[in-house]
Amino acid sequence: MTAQNTDPVPPEFSAVAPEESLLRRVPPHWYPDPEMPQKPQWLAFKPTPADVDGLSVGRRRLVVSIEDYSFTPDHTKRRSVVQVRASHVYALRMTVKPKPLPKDAAHAIIPEMNVGDYKADGAKKRAIKEWALRLAHQHAEMVYVFPTTQAG
């Protein structure tokens, strides 16, 4: 008789459900969008040089508090925080993969929105810009707005 592991999968490693909320930190110069004051600029969802394997997001259900999440990982700066539903990402034919970090169990990525594809130009760059624009203007909800006069 073989012993089976009946321990549940830790939530940080489980698949991201469509109803889950995803968080993204937004630098002060990307919020608000001058043309849509309650929304971030599309640049909030543009891959940065750190997004090598995909756009970094946080799984809200694994975040202790939005205010704590507003700090950058090195805790040197604070940001505003935007939220989208995983179902919106899936509706755009993208995926969300858990990718916990040593000090951030909530970390996940959207692999299709990576900096390499964005820098490659052509169709992939256009697709990423379109996804970013749709996420920002159609699906984003600001859940924490850090005053720009205090932002670092």
N, CA, C and O atoms as a GROMACS GRO file, in nm:
protein
  608
    1MET      N    1   0.084  -0.118   0.000
    1MET     CA    2   0.000   0.000   0.000
    1MET      C    3   0.089   0.124   0.000
    1MET      O    4   0.182   0.135   0.080
    2THR      N    5   0.060   0.215  -0.088
    2THR     CA    6   0.139   0.336  -0.103
    2THR      C    7   0.073   0.451  -0.030
    2THR      O    8  -0.049   0.471  -0.038
    3ALA      N    9   0.154   0.527   0.042
    3ALA     CA   10   0.101   0.646   0.112
    3ALA      C   11   0.082   0.758   0.010
    3ALA      O   12   0.168   0.782  -0.074
    4GLN      N   13  -0.030   0.825   0.019
    4GLN     CA   14  -0.057   0.936  -0.071
    4GLN      C   15  -0.053   1.065   0.008
    4GLN      O   16  -0.093   1.070   0.124
    5ASN      N   17  -0.005   1.170  -0.057
    5ASN     CA   18  -0.002   1.302   0.005
    5ASN      C   19  -0.140   1.364  -0.009
    5ASN      O   20  -0.185   1.394  -0.120
    6THR      N   21  -0.206   1.383   0.104
    6THR     CA   22  -0.340   1.441   0.100
    6THR      C   23  -0.340   1.588   0.140
    6THR      O   24  -0.446   1.649   0.155
    7ASP      N   25  -0.220   1.645   0.159
    7ASP     CA   26  -0.212   1.788   0.193
    7ASP      C   27  -0.266   1.870   0.078
    7ASP      O   28  -0.234   1.843  -0.038
    8PRO      N   29  -0.346   1.971   0.108
    8PRO     CA   30  -0.396   2.057   0.000
    8PRO      C   31  -0.282   2.135  -0.063
    8PRO      O   32  -0.179   2.162   0.000
    9VAL      N   33  -0.301   2.171  -0.188
    9VAL     CA   34  -0.203   2.254  -0.258
    9VAL      C   35  -0.204   2.392  -0.193
    9VAL      O   36  -0.310   2.452  -0.179
   10PRO      N   37  -0.085   2.445  -0.154
   10PRO     CA   38  -0.085   2.580  -0.097
   10PRO      C   39  -0.148   2.678  -0.194
   10PRO      O   40  -0.127   2.667  -0.315
   11PRO      N   41  -0.227   2.776  -0.144
   11PRO     CA   42  -0.300   2.866  -0.234
   11PRO      C   43  -0.210   2.945  -0.328
   11PRO      O   44  -0.252   2.981  -0.438
   12GLU      N   45  -0.086   2.972  -0.288
   12GLU     CA   46   0.002   3.048  -0.377
   12GLU      C   47   0.047   2.967  -0.498
   12GLU      O   48   0.096   3.025  -0.595
   13PHE      N   49   0.030   2.834  -0.495
   13PHE     CA   50   0.069   2.750  -0.607
   13PHE      C   51  -0.051   2.701  -0.689
   13PHE      O   52  -0.033   2.643  -0.796
   14SER      N   53  -0.172   2.725  -0.639
   14SER     CA   54  -0.290   2.679  -0.711
   14SER      C   55  -0.318   2.768  -0.831
   14SER      O   56  -0.272   2.882  -0.838
   15ALA      N   57  -0.393   2.714  -0.925
   15ALA     CA   58  -0.428   2.790  -1.046
   15ALA      C   59  -0.504   2.916  -1.008
   15ALA      O   60  -0.573   2.921  -0.906
   16VAL      N   61  -0.492   3.017  -1.091
   16VAL     CA   62  -0.560   3.144  -1.068
   16VAL      C   63  -0.702   3.133  -1.125
   16VAL      O   64  -0.720   3.119  -1.246
   17ALA      N   65  -0.799   3.141  -1.037
   17ALA     CA   66  -0.940   3.126  -1.077
   17ALA      C   67  -0.989   3.253  -1.145
   17ALA      O   68  -0.941   3.362  -1.114
   18PRO      N   69  -1.084   3.241  -1.238
   18PRO     CA   70  -1.136   3.358  -1.310
   18PRO      C   71  -1.190   3.467  -1.219
   18PRO      O   72  -1.180   3.585  -1.252
   19GLU      N   73  -1.248   3.430  -1.105
   19GLU     CA   74  -1.307   3.531  -1.016
   19GLU      C   75  -1.203   3.603  -0.930
   19GLU      O   76  -1.236   3.699  -0.861
   20GLU      N   77  -1.078   3.559  -0.936
   20GLU     CA   78  -0.974   3.625  -0.856
   20GLU      C   79  -0.944   3.766  -0.908
   20GLU      O   80  -0.952   3.793  -1.027
   21SER      N   81  -0.910   3.852  -0.814
   21SER     CA   82  -0.866   3.988  -0.849
   21SER      C   83  -0.714   3.990  -0.854
   21SER      O   84  -0.646   3.926  -0.774
   22LEU      N   85  -0.664   4.065  -0.951
   22LEU     CA   86  -0.520   4.081  -0.968
   22LEU      C   87  -0.484   4.227  -0.945
   22LEU      O   88  -0.557   4.316  -0.987
   23LEU      N   89  -0.373   4.250  -0.879
   23LEU     CA   90  -0.329   4.385  -0.846
   23LEU      C   91  -0.203   4.419  -0.923
   23LEU      O   92  -0.122   4.332  -0.954
   24ARG      N   93  -0.188   4.546  -0.954
   24ARG     CA   94  -0.066   4.597  -1.019
   24ARG      C   95  -0.035   4.733  -0.960
   24ARG      O   96  -0.123   4.818  -0.947
   25ARG      N   97   0.091   4.754  -0.924
   25ARG     CA   98   0.135   4.883  -0.871
   25ARG      C   99   0.148   4.982  -0.987
   25ARG      O  100   0.197   4.948  -1.094
   26VAL      N  101   0.104   5.106  -0.962
   26VAL     CA  102   0.101   5.208  -1.067
   26VAL      C  103   0.182   5.330  -1.022
   26VAL      O  104   0.144   5.396  -0.926
   27PRO      N  105   0.293   5.360  -1.092
   27PRO     CA  106   0.370   5.480  -1.058
   27PRO      C  107   0.285   5.606  -1.074
   27PRO      O  108   0.192   5.608  -1.154
   28PRO      N  109   0.318   5.712  -0.999
   28PRO     CA  110   0.235   5.833  -1.001
   28PRO      C  111   0.219   5.897  -1.138
   28PRO      O  112   0.116   5.958  -1.165
   29HIS      N  113   0.318   5.886  -1.226
   29HIS     CA  114   0.308   5.948  -1.358
   29HIS      C  115   0.220   5.867  -1.454
   29HIS      O  116   0.201   5.908  -1.569
   30TRP      N  117   0.166   5.753  -1.410
   30TRP     CA  118   0.077   5.674  -1.494
   30TRP      C  119  -0.068   5.676  -1.447
   30TRP      O  120  -0.153   5.608  -1.505
   31TYR      N  121  -0.096   5.754  -1.342
   31TYR     CA  122  -0.233   5.768  -1.294
   31TYR      C  123  -0.252   5.909  -1.246
   31TYR      O  124  -0.166   5.963  -1.176
   32PRO      N  125  -0.364   5.971  -1.281
   32PRO     CA  126  -0.470   5.922  -1.370
   32PRO      C  127  -0.437   5.947  -1.516
   32PRO      O  128  -0.344   6.021  -1.550
   33ASP      N  129  -0.515   5.884  -1.602
   33ASP     CA  130  -0.505   5.909  -1.745
   33ASP      C  131  -0.576   6.042  -1.770
   33ASP      O  132  -0.691   6.058  -1.731
   34PRO      N  133  -0.510   6.139  -1.833
   34PRO     CA  134  -0.573   6.270  -1.857
   34PRO      C  135  -0.706   6.261  -1.933
   34PRO      O  136  -0.793   6.346  -1.916
   35GLU      N  137  -0.720   6.159  -2.017
   35GLU     CA  138  -0.842   6.145  -2.095
   35GLU      C  139  -0.951   6.064  -2.023
   35GLU      O  140  -1.068   6.070  -2.060
   36MET      N  141  -0.912   5.990  -1.921
   36MET     CA  142  -1.006   5.908  -1.843
   36MET      C  143  -0.965   5.918  -1.696
   36MET      O  144  -0.895   5.830  -1.645
   37PRO      N  145  -1.007   6.023  -1.627
   37PRO     CA  146  -0.956   6.053  -1.493
   37PRO      C  147  -0.966   5.944  -1.387
   37PRO      O  148  -0.887   5.945  -1.292
   38GLN      N  149  -1.058   5.852  -1.397
   38GLN     CA  150  -1.070   5.746  -1.297
   38GLN      C  151  -0.991   5.619  -1.334
   38GLN      O  152  -0.997   5.518  -1.264
   39LYS      N  153  -0.918   5.626  -1.444
   39LYS     CA  154  -0.844   5.509  -1.493
   39LYS      C  155  -0.695   5.539  -1.502
   39LYS      O  156  -0.655   5.655  -1.514
   40PRO      N  157  -0.613   5.434  -1.495
   40PRO     CA  158  -0.469   5.454  -1.516
   40PRO      C  159  -0.441   5.464  -1.666
   40PRO      O  160  -0.522   5.422  -1.748
   41GLN      N  161  -0.327   5.519  -1.700
   41GLN     CA  162  -0.283   5.517  -1.839
   41GLN      C  163  -0.253   5.373  -1.877
   41GLN      O  164  -0.227   5.290  -1.790
   42TRP      N  165  -0.258   5.342  -2.005
   42TRP     CA  166  -0.229   5.206  -2.051
   42TRP      C  167  -0.089   5.162  -2.011
   42TRP      O  168  -0.062   5.043  -1.999
   43LEU      N  169   0.000   5.259  -1.990
   43LEU     CA  170   0.137   5.228  -1.951
   43LEU      C  171   0.146   5.152  -1.819
   43LEU      O  172   0.246   5.087  -1.791
   44ALA      N  173   0.041   5.160  -1.737
   44ALA     CA  174   0.039   5.085  -1.611
   44ALA      C  175   0.046   4.934  -1.636
   44ALA      O  176   0.088   4.858  -1.549
   45PHE      N  177   0.005   4.892  -1.755
   45PHE     CA  178   0.007   4.750  -1.790
   45PHE      C  179   0.112   4.718  -1.897
   45PHE      O  180   0.112   4.608  -1.953
   46LYS      N  181   0.198   4.812  -1.924
   46LYS     CA  182   0.308   4.788  -2.018
   46LYS      C  183   0.419   4.714  -1.944
   46LYS      O  184   0.454   4.752  -1.832
   47PRO      N  185   0.474   4.608  -2.004
   47PRO     CA  186   0.583   4.537  -1.937
   47PRO      C  187   0.704   4.628  -1.915
   47PRO      O  188   0.744   4.704  -2.003
   48THR      N  189   0.762   4.618  -1.797
   48THR     CA  190   0.884   4.692  -1.763
   48THR      C  191   1.004   4.601  -1.785
   48THR      O  192   0.986   4.482  -1.811
   49PRO      N  193   1.125   4.653  -1.776
   49PRO     CA  194   1.243   4.566  -1.792
   49PRO      C  195   1.246   4.448  -1.694
   49PRO      O  196   1.309   4.347  -1.722
   50ALA      N  197   1.178   4.460  -1.580
   50ALA     CA  198   1.173   4.351  -1.483
   50ALA      C  199   1.074   4.241  -1.523
   50ALA      O  200   1.077   4.132  -1.467
   51ASP      N  201   0.988   4.269  -1.620
   51ASP     CA  202   0.884   4.173  -1.660
   51ASP      C  203   0.934   4.080  -1.771
   51ASP      O  204   0.872   4.070  -1.877
   52VAL      N  205   1.045   4.014  -1.745
   52VAL     CA  206   1.110   3.928  -1.845
   52VAL      C  207   1.023   3.808  -1.881
   52VAL      O  208   1.009   3.773  -1.998
   53ASP      N  209   0.964   3.744  -1.780
   53ASP     CA  210   0.884   3.625  -1.806
   53ASP      C  211   0.735   3.652  -1.808
   53ASP      O  212   0.655   3.559  -1.823
   54GLY      N  213   0.696   3.777  -1.793
   54GLY     CA  214   0.555   3.815  -1.798
   54GLY      C  215   0.527   3.932  -1.706
   54GLY      O  216   0.605   3.963  -1.617
   55LEU      N  217   0.415   3.997  -1.730
   55LEU     CA  218   0.374   4.113  -1.652
   55LEU      C  219   0.347   4.071  -1.507
   55LEU      O  220   0.265   3.982  -1.483
   56SER      N  221   0.414   4.134  -1.413
   56SER     CA  222   0.397   4.101  -1.271
   56SER      C  223   0.265   4.158  -1.218
   56SER      O  224   0.232   4.274  -1.240
   57VAL      N  225   0.194   4.074  -1.148
   57VAL     CA  226   0.070   4.112  -1.080
   57VAL      C  227   0.070   4.043  -0.944
   57VAL      O  228   0.152   3.954  -0.918
   58GLY      N  229  -0.021   4.086  -0.858
   58GLY     CA  230  -0.037   4.022  -0.728
   58GLY      C  231  -0.176   3.962  -0.717
   58GLY      O  232  -0.273   4.021  -0.763
   59ARG      N  233  -0.184   3.847  -0.657
   59ARG     CA  234  -0.314   3.783  -0.634
   59ARG      C  235  -0.373   3.842  -0.507
   59ARG      O  236  -0.321   3.820  -0.397
   60ARG      N  237  -0.481   3.916  -0.521
   60ARG     CA  238  -0.536   3.989  -0.408
   60ARG      C  239  -0.570   3.898  -0.290
   60ARG      O  240  -0.554   3.939  -0.175
   61ARG      N  241  -0.615   3.778  -0.316
   61ARG     CA  242  -0.654   3.690  -0.206
   61ARG      C  243  -0.535   3.648  -0.120
   61ARG      O  244  -0.553   3.598  -0.009
   62LEU      N  245  -0.414   3.667  -0.171
   62LEU     CA  246  -0.294   3.632  -0.094
   62LEU      C  247  -0.222   3.755  -0.040
   62LEU      O  248  -0.116   3.743   0.022
   63VAL      N  249  -0.279   3.872  -0.061
   63VAL     CA  250  -0.220   3.997  -0.014
   63VAL      C  251  -0.281   4.030   0.122
   63VAL      O  252  -0.403   4.029   0.138
   64VAL      N  253  -0.196   4.060   0.219
   64VAL     CA  254  -0.244   4.092   0.353
   64VAL      C  255  -0.325   4.221   0.353
   64VAL      O  256  -0.435   4.226   0.407
   65SER      N  257  -0.270   4.326   0.291
   65SER     CA  258  -0.345   4.452   0.279
   65SER      C  259  -0.300   4.525   0.153
   65SER      O  260  -0.185   4.518   0.112
   66ILE      N  261  -0.395   4.596   0.094
   66ILE     CA  262  -0.365   4.674  -0.026
   66ILE      C  263  -0.260   4.780   0.008
   66ILE      O  264  -0.170   4.806  -0.072
   67GLU      N  265  -0.272   4.840   0.123
   67GLU     CA  266  -0.176   4.944   0.163
   67GLU      C  267  -0.034   4.887   0.170
   67GLU      O  268   0.060   4.952   0.124
   68ASP      N  269  -0.018   4.768   0.228
   68ASP     CA  270   0.115   4.705   0.231
   68ASP      C  271   0.163   4.673   0.090
   68ASP      O  272   0.281   4.691   0.057
   69TYR      N  273   0.071   4.626   0.006
   69TYR     CA  274   0.106   4.590  -0.132
   69TYR      C  275   0.152   4.713  -0.211
   69TYR      O  276   0.228   4.699  -0.307
   70SER      N  277   0.106   4.831  -0.171
   70SER     CA  278   0.140   4.953  -0.246
   70SER      C  279   0.290   4.984  -0.241
   70SER      O  280   0.339   5.062  -0.323
   71PHE      N  281   0.362   4.926  -0.148
   71PHE     CA  282   0.508   4.944  -0.144
   71PHE      C  283   0.572   4.859  -0.253
   71PHE      O  284   0.528   4.747  -0.279
   72THR      N  285   0.676   4.913  -0.316
   72THR     CA  286   0.753   4.835  -0.412
   72THR      C  287   0.820   4.721  -0.335
   72THR      O  288   0.837   4.731  -0.214
   73PRO      N  289   0.859   4.613  -0.404
   73PRO     CA  290   0.918   4.498  -0.332
   73PRO      C  291   1.036   4.534  -0.242
   73PRO      O  292   1.056   4.471  -0.138
   74ASP      N  293   1.115   4.633  -0.281
   74ASP     CA  294   1.229   4.672  -0.196
   74ASP      C  295   1.190   4.772  -0.087
   74ASP      O  296   1.275   4.816  -0.010
   75HIS      N  297   1.062   4.806  -0.081
   75HIS     CA  298   1.004   4.897   0.020
   75HIS      C  299   1.063   5.039   0.016
   75HIS      O  300   1.060   5.109   0.117
   76THR      N  301   1.115   5.079  -0.098
   76THR     CA  302   1.171   5.215  -0.107
   76THR      C  303   1.070   5.316  -0.161
   76THR      O  304   1.089   5.436  -0.144
   77LYS      N  305   0.964   5.269  -0.225
   77LYS     CA  306   0.865   5.359  -0.285
   77LYS      C  307   0.726   5.303  -0.263
   77LYS      O  308   0.707   5.183  -0.240
   78ARG      N  309   0.627   5.393  -0.271
   78ARG     CA  310   0.487   5.352  -0.266
   78ARG      C  311   0.422   5.389  -0.398
   78ARG      O  312   0.462   5.484  -0.465
   79ARG      N  313   0.321   5.313  -0.433
   79ARG     CA  314   0.251   5.333  -0.558
   79ARG      C  315   0.101   5.328  -0.534
   79ARG      O  316   0.054   5.282  -0.430
   80SER      N  317   0.027   5.376  -0.633
   80SER     CA  318  -0.116   5.350  -0.635
   80SER      C  319  -0.133   5.205  -0.679
   80SER      O  320  -0.039   5.144  -0.732
   81VAL      N  321  -0.251   5.149  -0.658
   81VAL     CA  322  -0.274   5.009  -0.693
   81VAL      C  323  -0.403   4.999  -0.776
   81VAL      O  324  -0.507   5.054  -0.739
   82VAL      N  325  -0.391   4.928  -0.886
   82VAL     CA  326  -0.505   4.903  -0.974
   82VAL      C  327  -0.540   4.755  -0.966
   82VAL      O  328  -0.455   4.670  -0.940
   83GLN      N  329  -0.667   4.726  -0.988
   83GLN     CA  330  -0.716   4.588  -0.982
   83GLN      C  331  -0.790   4.553  -1.110
   83GLN      O  332  -0.866   4.634  -1.163
   84VAL      N  333  -0.768   4.432  -1.159
   84VAL     CA  334  -0.847   4.375  -1.268
   84VAL      C  335  -0.882   4.232  -1.228
   84VAL      O  336  -0.815   4.173  -1.143
   85ARG      N  337  -0.982   4.178  -1.287
   85ARG     CA  338  -1.021   4.039  -1.260
   85ARG      C  339  -0.942   3.947  -1.354
   85ARG      O  340  -0.914   3.982  -1.469
   86ALA      N  341  -0.909   3.830  -1.304
   86ALA     CA  342  -0.842   3.730  -1.388
   86ALA      C  343  -0.929   3.697  -1.509
   86ALA      O  344  -0.877   3.670  -1.617
   87SER      N  345  -1.061   3.699  -1.490
   87SER     CA  346  -1.151   3.667  -1.603
   87SER      C  347  -1.133   3.765  -1.718
   87SER      O  348  -1.151   3.727  -1.834
   88HIS      N  349  -1.098   3.891  -1.689
   88HIS     CA  350  -1.074   3.988  -1.796
   88HIS      C  351  -0.948   3.952  -1.874
   88HIS      O  352  -0.944   3.966  -1.996
   89VAL      N  353  -0.846   3.905  -1.803
   89VAL     CA  354  -0.723   3.862  -1.868
   89VAL      C  355  -0.752   3.740  -1.955
   89VAL      O  356  -0.709   3.733  -2.070
   90TYR      N  357  -0.826   3.644  -1.900
   90TYR     CA  358  -0.860   3.523  -1.975
   90TYR      C  359  -0.946   3.556  -2.097
   90TYR      O  360  -0.931   3.494  -2.202
   91ALA      N  361  -1.036   3.655  -2.085
   91ALA     CA  362  -1.122   3.693  -2.198
   91ALA      C  363  -1.040   3.751  -2.313
   91ALA      O  364  -1.084   3.746  -2.428
   92LEU      N  365  -0.922   3.805  -2.282
   92LEU     CA  366  -0.832   3.857  -2.385
   92LEU      C  367  -0.741   3.748  -2.441
   92LEU      O  368  -0.646   3.776  -2.514
   93ARG      N  369  -0.770   3.624  -2.405
   93ARG     CA  370  -0.695   3.506  -2.451
   93ARG      C  371  -0.551   3.503  -2.398
   93ARG      O  372  -0.458   3.462  -2.468
   94MET      N  373  -0.536   3.548  -2.274
   94MET     CA  374  -0.407   3.540  -2.206
   94MET      C  375  -0.423   3.449  -2.084
   94MET      O  376  -0.533   3.406  -2.051
   95THR      N  377  -0.312   3.422  -2.018
   95THR     CA  378  -0.312   3.336  -1.900
   95THR      C  379  -0.254   3.412  -1.781
   95THR      O  380  -0.187   3.514  -1.797
   96VAL      N  381  -0.280   3.360  -1.662
   96VAL     CA  382  -0.221   3.411  -1.539
   96VAL      C  383  -0.160   3.290  -1.469
   96VAL      O  384  -0.229   3.192  -1.442
   97LYS      N  385  -0.032   3.299  -1.438
   97LYS     CA  386   0.036   3.186  -1.373
   97LYS      C  387   0.092   3.229  -1.239
   97LYS      O  388   0.160   3.332  -1.229
   98PRO      N  389   0.064   3.151  -1.135
   98PRO     CA  390   0.125   3.180  -1.005
   98PRO      C  391   0.277   3.170  -1.016
   98PRO      O  392   0.328   3.077  -1.078
   99LYS      N  393   0.347   3.265  -0.959
   99LYS     CA  394   0.494   3.260  -0.957
   99LYS      C  395   0.541   3.325  -0.827
   99LYS      O  396   0.600   3.433  -0.828
  100PRO      N  397   0.514   3.257  -0.714
  100PRO     CA  398   0.550   3.313  -0.584
  100PRO      C  399   0.699   3.343  -0.576
  100PRO      O  400   0.782   3.270  -0.629
  101LEU      N  401   0.731   3.451  -0.508
  101LEU     CA  402   0.869   3.490  -0.483
  101LEU      C  403   0.898   3.468  -0.335
  101LEU      O  404   0.805   3.457  -0.256
  102PRO      N  405   1.026   3.462  -0.297
  102PRO     CA  406   1.059   3.436  -0.157
  102PRO      C  407   0.988   3.528  -0.057
  102PRO      O  408   0.948   3.484   0.051
  103LYS      N  409   0.973   3.655  -0.091
  103LYS     CA  410   0.908   3.748   0.001
  103LYS      C  411   0.772   3.795  -0.050
  103LYS      O  412   0.718   3.894  -0.001
  104ASP      N  413   0.718   3.725  -0.150
  104ASP     CA  414   0.590   3.766  -0.209
  104ASP      C  415   0.514   3.644  -0.261
  104ASP      O  416   0.522   3.611  -0.379
  105ALA      N  417   0.440   3.578  -0.173
  105ALA     CA  418   0.363   3.460  -0.211
  105ALA      C  419   0.252   3.493  -0.309
  105ALA      O  420   0.204   3.404  -0.380
  106ALA      N  421   0.209   3.620  -0.316
  106ALA     CA  422   0.099   3.661  -0.404
  106ALA      C  423   0.143   3.685  -0.548
  106ALA      O  424   0.058   3.702  -0.635
  107HIS      N  425   0.272   3.686  -0.575
  107HIS     CA  426   0.322   3.720  -0.709
  107HIS      C  427   0.274   3.619  -0.814
  107HIS      O  428   0.279   3.498  -0.794
  108ALA      N  429   0.229   3.674  -0.926
  108ALA     CA  430   0.188   3.594  -1.041
  108ALA      C  431   0.230   3.672  -1.166
  108ALA      O  432   0.268   3.789  -1.158
  109ILE      N  433   0.222   3.607  -1.280
  109ILE     CA  434   0.260   3.673  -1.406
  109ILE      C  435   0.157   3.647  -1.514
  109ILE      O  436   0.084   3.547  -1.512
  110ILE      N  437   0.152   3.740  -1.609
  110ILE     CA  438   0.076   3.722  -1.733
  110ILE      C  439   0.184   3.703  -1.841
  110ILE      O  440   0.236   3.801  -1.894
  111PRO      N  441   0.217   3.576  -1.874
  111PRO     CA  442   0.332   3.548  -1.961
  111PRO      C  443   0.326   3.613  -2.098
  111PRO      O  444   0.430   3.649  -2.154
  112GLU      N  445   0.207   3.629  -2.153
  112GLU     CA  446   0.194   3.685  -2.288
  112GLU      C  447   0.236   3.832  -2.294
  112GLU      O  448   0.261   3.885  -2.402
  113MET      N  449   0.243   3.897  -2.179
  113MET     CA  450   0.278   4.040  -2.175
  113MET      C  451   0.419   4.054  -2.116
  113MET      O  452   0.436   4.106  -2.006
  114ASN      N  453   0.519   4.008  -2.188
  114ASN     CA  454   0.657   4.014  -2.139
  114ASN      C  455   0.736   4.120  -2.215
  114ASN      O  456   0.701   4.157  -2.327
  115VAL      N  457   0.842   4.168  -2.154
  115VAL     CA  458   0.920   4.278  -2.212
  115VAL      C  459   0.992   4.238  -2.340
  115VAL      O  460   1.010   4.321  -2.429
  116GLY      N  461   1.032   4.113  -2.352
  116GLY     CA  462   1.100   4.068  -2.474
  116GLY      C  463   1.012   4.079  -2.596
  116GLY      O  464   1.054   4.127  -2.700
  117ASP      N  465   0.887   4.034  -2.582
  117ASP     CA  466   0.792   4.044  -2.693
  117ASP      C  467   0.757   4.190  -2.722
  117ASP      O  468   0.739   4.229  -2.837
  118TYR      N  469   0.748   4.271  -2.616
  118TYR     CA  470   0.716   4.412  -2.635
  118TYR      C  471   0.828   4.483  -2.711
  118TYR      O  472   0.801   4.566  -2.798
  119LYS      N  473   0.951   4.452  -2.679
  119LYS     CA  474   1.065   4.515  -2.747
  119LYS      C  475   1.088   4.461  -2.887
  119LYS      O  476   1.158   4.522  -2.967
  120ALA      N  477   1.029   4.345  -2.918
  120ALA     CA  478   1.050   4.281  -3.047
  120ALA      C  479   0.982   4.356  -3.161
  120ALA      O  480   1.011   4.330  -3.278
  121ASP      N  481   0.893   4.448  -3.129
  121ASP     CA  482   0.819   4.523  -3.230
  121ASP      C  483   0.719   4.433  -3.302
  121ASP      O  484   0.696   4.319  -3.262
  122GLY      N  485   0.662   4.485  -3.407
  122GLY     CA  486   0.570   4.407  -3.488
  122GLY      C  487   0.441   4.371  -3.419
  122GLY      O  488   0.391   4.444  -3.334
  123ALA      N  489   0.387   4.256  -3.458
  123ALA     CA  490   0.255   4.212  -3.412
  123ALA      C  491   0.248   4.188  -3.262
  123ALA      O  492   0.147   4.221  -3.200
  124LYS      N  493   0.353   4.133  -3.203
  124LYS     CA  494   0.352   4.106  -3.059
  124LYS      C  495   0.345   4.237  -2.979
  124LYS      O  496   0.271   4.245  -2.881
  125LYS      N  497   0.420   4.336  -3.020
  125LYS     CA  498   0.416   4.465  -2.951
  125LYS      C  499   0.278   4.528  -2.964
  125LYS      O  500   0.224   4.580  -2.866
  126ARG      N  501   0.221   4.525  -3.082
  126ARG     CA  502   0.088   4.582  -3.103
  126ARG      C  503  -0.016   4.510  -3.016
  126ARG      O  504  -0.104   4.573  -2.959
  127ALA      N  505  -0.005   4.377  -3.007
  127ALA     CA  506  -0.098   4.299  -2.925
  127ALA      C  507  -0.086   4.338  -2.777
  127ALA      O  508  -0.187   4.356  -2.709
  128ILE      N  509   0.036   4.351  -2.728
  128ILE     CA  510   0.058   4.388  -2.588
  128ILE      C  511   0.002   4.527  -2.560
  128ILE      O  512  -0.060   4.549  -2.457
  129LYS      N  513   0.024   4.621  -2.651
  129LYS     CA  514  -0.030   4.756  -2.633
  129LYS      C  515  -0.183   4.754  -2.630
  129LYS      O  516  -0.244   4.823  -2.549
  130GLU      N  517  -0.243   4.674  -2.717
  130GLU     CA  518  -0.389   4.663  -2.720
  130GLU      C  519  -0.441   4.601  -2.590
  130GLU      O  520  -0.538   4.650  -2.532
  131TRP      N  521  -0.378   4.494  -2.544
  131TRP     CA  522  -0.418   4.431  -2.417
  131TRP      C  523  -0.405   4.530  -2.302
  131TRP      O  524  -0.495   4.542  -2.219
  132ALA      N  525  -0.292   4.602  -2.299
  132ALA     CA  526  -0.269   4.700  -2.191
  132ALA      C  527  -0.375   4.810  -2.193
  132ALA      O  528  -0.426   4.850  -2.088
  133LEU      N  529  -0.408   4.858  -2.311
  133LEU     CA  530  -0.509   4.962  -2.325
  133LEU      C  531  -0.646   4.911  -2.277
  133LEU      O  532  -0.716   4.981  -2.205
  134ARG      N  533  -0.682   4.791  -2.318
  134ARG     CA  534  -0.811   4.736  -2.277
  134ARG      C  535  -0.816   4.710  -2.127
  134ARG      O  536  -0.917   4.739  -2.062
  135LEU      N  537  -0.709   4.656  -2.071
  135LEU     CA  538  -0.707   4.633  -1.927
  135LEU      C  539  -0.720   4.766  -1.852
  135LEU      O  540  -0.797   4.776  -1.756
  136ALA      N  541  -0.646   4.867  -1.895
  136ALA     CA  542  -0.647   4.996  -1.826
  136ALA      C  543  -0.780   5.069  -1.839
  136ALA      O  544  -0.834   5.117  -1.739
  137HIS      N  545  -0.832   5.078  -1.958
  137HIS     CA  546  -0.950   5.162  -1.982
  137HIS      C  547  -1.083   5.091  -1.967
  137HIS      O  548  -1.184   5.155  -1.936
  138GLN      N  549  -1.088   4.960  -1.988
  138GLN     CA  550  -1.215   4.888  -1.979
  138GLN      C  551  -1.233   4.810  -1.850
  138GLN      O  552  -1.345   4.793  -1.802
  139HIS      N  553  -1.123   4.762  -1.791
  139HIS     CA  554  -1.136   4.669  -1.679
  139HIS      C  555  -1.075   4.717  -1.548
  139HIS      O  556  -1.108   4.663  -1.443
  140ALA      N  557  -0.987   4.815  -1.553
  140ALA     CA  558  -0.915   4.856  -1.432
  140ALA      C  559  -1.003   4.928  -1.333
  140ALA      O  560  -1.090   5.007  -1.369
  141GLU      N  561  -0.978   4.900  -1.208
  141GLU     CA  562  -1.044   4.969  -1.097
  141GLU      C  563  -0.934   5.010  -0.999
  141GLU      O  564  -0.860   4.924  -0.950
  142MET      N  565  -0.924   5.138  -0.971
  142MET     CA  566  -0.824   5.184  -0.875
  142MET      C  567  -0.872   5.144  -0.735
  142MET      O  568  -0.984   5.178  -0.695
  143VAL      N  569  -0.789   5.070  -0.662
  143VAL     CA  570  -0.828   5.026  -0.528
  143VAL      C  571  -0.746   5.096  -0.420
  143VAL      O  572  -0.778   5.086  -0.301
  144TYR      N  573  -0.640   5.166  -0.460
  144TYR     CA  574  -0.561   5.244  -0.367
  144TYR      C  575  -0.493   5.355  -0.446
  144TYR      O  576  -0.417   5.328  -0.540
  145VAL      N  577  -0.519   5.478  -0.410
  145VAL     CA  578  -0.456   5.591  -0.479
  145VAL      C  579  -0.366   5.661  -0.379
  145VAL      O  580  -0.412   5.719  -0.281
  146PHE      N  581  -0.238   5.655  -0.407
  146PHE     CA  582  -0.138   5.720  -0.322
  146PHE      C  583  -0.118   5.862  -0.371
  146PHE      O  584  -0.092   5.883  -0.490
  147PRO      N  585  -0.131   5.961  -0.284
  147PRO     CA  586  -0.117   6.100  -0.328
  147PRO      C  587   0.019   6.125  -0.396
  147PRO      O  588   0.123   6.091  -0.341
  148THR      N  589   0.015   6.184  -0.514
  148THR     CA  590   0.139   6.205  -0.591
  148THR      C  591   0.235   6.299  -0.520
  148THR      O  592   0.355   6.293  -0.545
  149THR      N  593   0.186   6.384  -0.432
  149THR     CA  594   0.276   6.475  -0.360
  149THR      C  595   0.362   6.398  -0.260
  149THR      O  596   0.465   6.448  -0.215
  150GLN      N  597   0.320   6.273  -0.224
  150GLN     CA  598   0.395   6.194  -0.129
  150GLN      C  599   0.468   6.076  -0.197
  150GLN      O  600   0.552   6.012  -0.136
  151ALA      N  601   0.435   6.050  -0.322
  151ALA     CA  602   0.492   5.934  -0.390
  151ALA      C  603   0.640   5.949  -0.411
  151ALA      O  604   0.689   6.059  -0.437
  152GLY      N  605   0.712   5.838  -0.399
  152GLY     CA  606   0.856   5.840  -0.418
  152GLY      C  607   0.898   5.783  -0.547
  152GLY      O  608   1.018   5.778  -0.576
   0.00000   0.00000   0.00000
